[in-house]
Amino acid sequence: MESRMLKMGMLLTAMTISAVLLVMTAGNSMREQKEIHVEKAAAAAEKPPVEFTLKAYQGKAALFRGNAERPYQILDIELYLLPEEDRKRIEEGISAGSEEELRKFLEDWD
């Protein structure tokens, strides 16, 4: 009988230790997930998403929305006619946060 009580006590102790470890692990996991979420939110707040990009497309300047691979508008600006510095900037891509910002850039550039 004492042997049985001893086994029950050991089993109960093992189950208690397992439960404590499980709770601690779950708490750490939740904390890590929260930290990751906070870091992502902070990074998103620091850098607004690029909405428009002016870059080269088939020898011309073109406007792209977001990270699209195809332009939504191809401009009537032949890249070979531009000064080398402007051509390089367009080939690298010029980002703008809004269409208005992009329009201002194009007006200043003309």
N, C-alpha and C positions, 0 to 999 in steps of 0.2 A: 504494500500500500504506500509506504514511504517512497519507494522507487517510482511509483505512478505519480505521486504528488510532485516529486522532484522533476520528472519529465514534463508534467503540466506547467510547472513553474518556469522551466527552461523554455518551453514552447511559448508561453505567455511573454517572457522576456524578449525572446527573438522576434515575436510579432510586434511588440511595442517598439523595439529598436528599428525594425523595418518600417513601421508606420511613421516614426519620427524622421527617418532618412527620406522617405517618400515626400513628406510635407516640406522638408527643407529643400529638396531638389525642385519640387514644383514652385516653391517661392522664388528660388534663384532664377528659374527659367522665366517666370513671369516678370521679374525685375529686369532681366536681360532684354526681353521683348519690349518692355516699356522704354528702356534706354535706347534701343534701336529705333523705335517709333519716334522718340523725341529728337534723336539725331537726324533722322530723315526729314522731319517737319522743320527743323532748324535750317537744314541745308536747302530745302525748298523755299523757305522764307528769304534766305539770303540771296538766292539767285533766281530771278523770275524766268520762267520758261521762254525760250526764243520762239517767237511766233512767226517771224519772217526772216528770210535770208536772201540776199542778192548774191548770185554766183554764176559762174560760167555754165553754159549749156549749148552744145553744138555751135561753138564759135560766137555766141551772142550772150548778152547779159540776160538773166532770167530771175524771176521772183519765185521763191519756194515758200510754202507754208509749213511750219513745224519742221519735222524731219523727213518730209516727203522726198521721194527720189525723183519725181517728175515735177516740173514747174507748173504753177497755175497760170503764169503769164510769162511769155517770152518778149523781151523788150527789143525794140528796133535799134539796138546798139551793138555794132560789130566790134568785137574785142580788139581786133588787129588795128583799129583806128585810134585806140586809146593810148595815152602815155603808158610807158612800161609800169610805173608805180601803181596806177589805177588798175591796170590789167591784172597785176599780181594780187592786189587786194580783192578783186572780184573773184579771181581763181581760187583764193583761199576761202572766200565767203565772208560777206559782211552781214552781221546779224542786227536785227531791229526788234524791239519789243512790241511794236504796233505798226499798223499800216501807215499811220500818220508820221511816225518817226522815220519810216522808210521813205515816204514822200518828201519829207524835209531834206533828207540826205540826197535824194535824186535831184531836187530843185537846186540845192547848193552845188551839186556836182555838175549840173548843166551850166 
